[in-house]
Amino acid sequence: MPTQTHTLAIHGMTCQACATRLEKVLNKKECVERADVNFATETLTLSTTGDASDDEILTWIKKTGFTGEFIQNQSQTTPHSDTPPYRLITLGVLSLPFWVGMAGMMTGSHALMPPNWVQFILASIAQFALAVPFYKGAWAGIRGGLLGMDVLVALGTSMIWAYSTYAWLAGGHVYFEASVMILTFVSLGKYLEHRTKTGSLNALSKLMELLPQTVKVKRDNAWTDVALSDVKVGDILQAKHGDKIAVDGVITYGQGDITQAHLTGESAYLSKTYGDDVLAGSVVVDGSFAYQAKATGSQTALGQMTDALSHAQGTKAPIARLADRVAGVFVPVVVGLSVLTLLANWYFLGQFDTALMRAVAVLVIACPCALGLATPTAIMAGMGVAGRHGVQFLDAVALETAGQIGAIAFDKTGTLTNGHLVVVDTLSLTDTPTLLGVSASIESHSTHPLARAITAYAHDNHAPTLTAQNILSQAGQGIQGDITGVGVVKVGTSRFVHADLGEKEHAFIQANPTASLVFVAVDDKLAGIFALADTLKADAHTLIDKLKADGITPVILSGDRQSVVDSVAGELGIDGYGELSPQDKSLKIKELQKTHKTAMIGDGINDALAMTTADIGMAVGGATDVATGSASVRLIQSDTGGAMSVYHAHKIAKLTLTNIKQNLFFAFIYNIIGIPLAMIGVLNPMIASIAMALSSLSVLANALRLKGVDLKGKIN
């Protein structure tokens, strides 16, 4: 049977354990080859044989306790809401009288606790109306063979309610407040974790936005508007200033400058003329030309990148939670201890009510409120600290992974460098004191990035503005004009200005091996040369030094020329790899992953595949929509540098992971101490519920400590 791959949106998951349970149940089906559930995006990627119908798949999911919806395209998203669910709000309201009563009991005033009949009504509403998701989750977990925290919550609160109801009718002490508190705390924990998730990534649809919907195609010796889907290999297409290249092709007439920034992430503009290749997704910034289609649709470089990105997103394995791994053993052990406590005490004491009370106390003290809060509260606090320092984690998995990375791969342009060309050196060969002003006066009539850089440099240096006339521009070569009192000024390539290079000029060129050169001639006599290059961010050196000190290996993966990459890498003292395609970057990431958890830092579409391949992707401020969509961390960088945000992301994540481990310690220490005491009757359910509440409060208090972290004072 042929294999079919389905993508579904899953509704009803509240924690990572839900995703694990669904995967386990589905992977047991004979016709299922592989099931991968992504909790962050709430999606299921299912590979099946032809035996499985759509209705059958939806039935499997429903029996597991969730609902599924087939996604027809990769760009389809599932909306998420940060509004607290009505169950949590209602539980909070129901718990208020118990909070007042418990506060009164701790101060010796039992009168503040509501009457038993009121407690019964409040607890019954909570137990039978608001605890339904826990019962469903517990039953689904039992059927799926994976016991989770829902089992303890459902079993513990049910026994507390049942025992308290019996005690009320028999005239004994009740513990209704414990069941309500447990449901409230656990629901709060699940809500906090839910808020750390992001919606489905939309990188694939952003890639396709690089293509025009209609193009000019030559049909019957006339230019005709044709839908992109109707373009065939061999067709002649037209491209003018501002147009997007629709397919991979070769220029047959004309010339112009194009940018592949959305594809390569590099700032350089490329001059294209007859016989040169152009790629789908490129943008014409100067000139016009016709080109013949060589590849269309999925066969283009952009289409192949889209397919590769789709595959990478679908096969990426989720990160297991420590709490979930522990719960798989913890829950059945606790249930077993509770049963053992009931039977042993009943046998030796001969009093069922005392035995039941002690068994309930075991469940209450072990109920995983603190365990459920340990991870999400620390993550929420860590995200708050990160947000104040220009780092945005899009989900909890990203934060967790960022604290474990051992290698970071940088796309050079816009990450370690400022991402735009500036004048770094000049050579004046004329006595004219206004060389910069003369050049800028001509370049002001061009939109080329080299021209904009020279114009900006002239403005910063207060160069005089002169009037230029008779402006003529030659795409990919340069621009010229007449300036009264100066002559005919040409600015562009050495060929365009007919430069006659001597010893001084050659020395200047050798001194700037990685720079883009702009030549200036006055009346066909070389007057000067400008060297332009991308410069390092102000804090790039500090960033690299701190990463190395933290045991992290930084490397550069760039599509730029190897000589340019070598220059930047050499200055920073790290390894650098240039002239890499998106697929090449992905392969380099896989090599790094053999020895380290690896992060990829980028800002272009060419980085999207590498970001997805890496354990974690980080997009710098100003990144393309596709790069941002492929990343799980966004770095908001300052005008004066901002490279240190990469280090801050890692450091915040490490601090948060440490906090999580501390929280888990607090969560379990109560159980380690309390369960034996509950088994022998030292702790009754009331004291056990207070201890359970204190464990949750200790976890919350420890998580709040993260809010006081001063990155500038503590880390920098």
HUJOUR-V75257 format. One record per backbone hydrogen bond with DSSP energy under -0.5 kcal/mol. NH is the residue of the N-H (numbers start at 0). CO is the residue of the C=O. Records with the same first field share a line. If there is no record, write none. Layout:
NH=CO  CO
//
This chain:
3=47
5=3  45
7=43
8=68
9=41
10=66
17=14
18=14
19=15
20=16
21=17
22=18
23=19
24=20
25=21
26=22
27=23  24
28=25
31=28
32=30  46
33=46
35=44
37=35  42
38=36
41=37
42=37
43=7
44=35
45=5  43
46=33
47=3  45
48=30
51=48
52=50
56=52
57=53
58=54
59=55
60=56
61=57
62=58
63=59  60
64=61
65=60
66=10
68=8
70=6
71=69
75=72
78=76
88=84
89=85
90=86
91=87
92=88
93=89
94=90
95=91  92
96=92
98=94
99=95
100=96
101=97
102=98
103=99
104=100
105=101
106=102  103
107=104
108=103
109=107
111=108
112=109
117=114
118=114
119=115
120=116
121=117
122=118
123=119
124=120
125=121
126=122
127=123
128=124
129=124
130=125
133=130
134=130
135=131
136=132
137=133
138=134
139=135
140=136
141=137
142=138
143=139
144=140  141
145=140
150=147
151=147
152=148
153=149
154=150
155=151
156=152
157=153
158=154
159=155
160=156
161=157
162=158
163=159
164=160
165=161
166=162
167=163
168=164
169=165
170=166  167
171=166
177=174
178=174
179=175
180=176
181=177
182=178
183=179
184=180
185=181
186=182
187=183
188=184
189=185
190=186
191=187
192=188
193=189
194=190
195=191  192
196=193
205=201
206=202
207=203
208=204
209=206
210=207
214=225
216=214  223
217=235
218=216  221
221=218
223=216
225=214
227=212
229=226
230=227
233=292
234=231
236=234  290
237=215
238=288
241=283
242=239
244=281
247=294
248=277
249=291
250=275
251=289
252=289
254=287
255=271
256=285
257=269
258=282
259=267
262=259
263=259
264=259  260
269=257
271=255
274=250
275=272
277=248
280=244
281=278
282=258
283=242
284=256  282
285=256
287=254
288=238
289=252
290=236
291=249
292=234
293=247
294=247
298=295
299=296
303=299
304=300
305=301
306=302
307=303
308=304
309=305
310=306
311=307
312=308
313=309
314=310
315=311
319=317
324=320
325=321
326=322
327=323
328=324  325
329=325
330=326
332=328
333=329
334=330
335=331
336=332
337=333
338=334
339=335
340=336
341=337
342=338
343=339
344=340
345=341
346=342
347=343
348=344
349=344  345
350=344
351=349
354=350
355=351
356=352
357=353
358=354
359=355
360=356
361=357
362=358
363=359
364=360
365=361
366=362  363
368=366
371=367
372=368
373=369
374=370
375=371
376=372
377=373
378=374
379=375
380=376
381=377
382=378
383=379
384=380
385=381
386=382
387=383
388=384  385
389=386
390=385
391=633
392=390
393=631
394=631
398=394
399=395
400=396
401=397
402=398
403=400
404=400  401
405=596
406=596
407=552
408=598
409=407  554
410=600
411=409
414=411
415=411
416=411
417=534
421=532
423=421  530
424=530
426=528
428=526
434=431
437=433
438=434
439=435
440=436
441=437
442=438
443=439
444=441
445=442
451=447
452=448
453=449
454=450
455=451
456=452
457=453
458=454
459=455
460=456
461=458
462=457
465=463
467=465
468=481
471=479
473=477
474=472
476=473
477=473
478=490
479=471
480=488
481=468
482=486
483=466
485=482
486=482
488=480  486
489=487  520
490=478
491=518
492=476
496=492
498=493
500=498
505=501
506=502
507=503
508=504
509=505
510=506
511=507  508
512=509
514=511
515=531
517=529
518=491
519=527
520=489
521=524
522=487  520
524=521
526=519
527=519
528=426
529=517
530=424
531=515  529
532=421
534=419
536=415
539=536
542=538
543=539
544=540
545=541
546=542
547=543
548=544
549=545
550=547
551=546
552=405
553=551
554=407
555=574
556=409
557=576
564=560
565=561
566=562
567=563
568=564
569=565
570=566
571=567
572=568
573=568
574=553
576=555
578=559
579=557
584=580
585=581
586=582
587=583
588=584
589=585
590=586
591=587
592=588
593=589  590
594=591
595=591
598=406
599=615
600=408
601=599  617
604=261
606=603
607=604
608=604
610=606
611=607
612=608
613=609
614=597
615=597
617=599
618=632
619=601
620=634
622=619
623=602
627=623
628=624
629=625
630=626  627
631=616
632=616
633=391
634=618
635=389  633
636=634
640=637
644=641
645=642
647=643
648=644
649=645
650=646
651=647
652=648
653=649
654=650
655=651
656=652
657=653
658=654
659=655
660=656
661=657
662=658
663=659
664=660
665=661
666=662
667=663
668=664
669=665
670=666
671=667
672=668
673=669
674=670
676=672
677=673
678=674
679=675
680=677
681=676
682=676
683=681
687=683
688=684
689=685
690=686
691=687
692=688
693=689
694=690
695=691
696=692
697=693
698=694
699=695
700=696
701=697
702=698
703=699
704=700  701
705=702
706=703
707=704
708=705
710=708
713=709
714=710
715=710
//
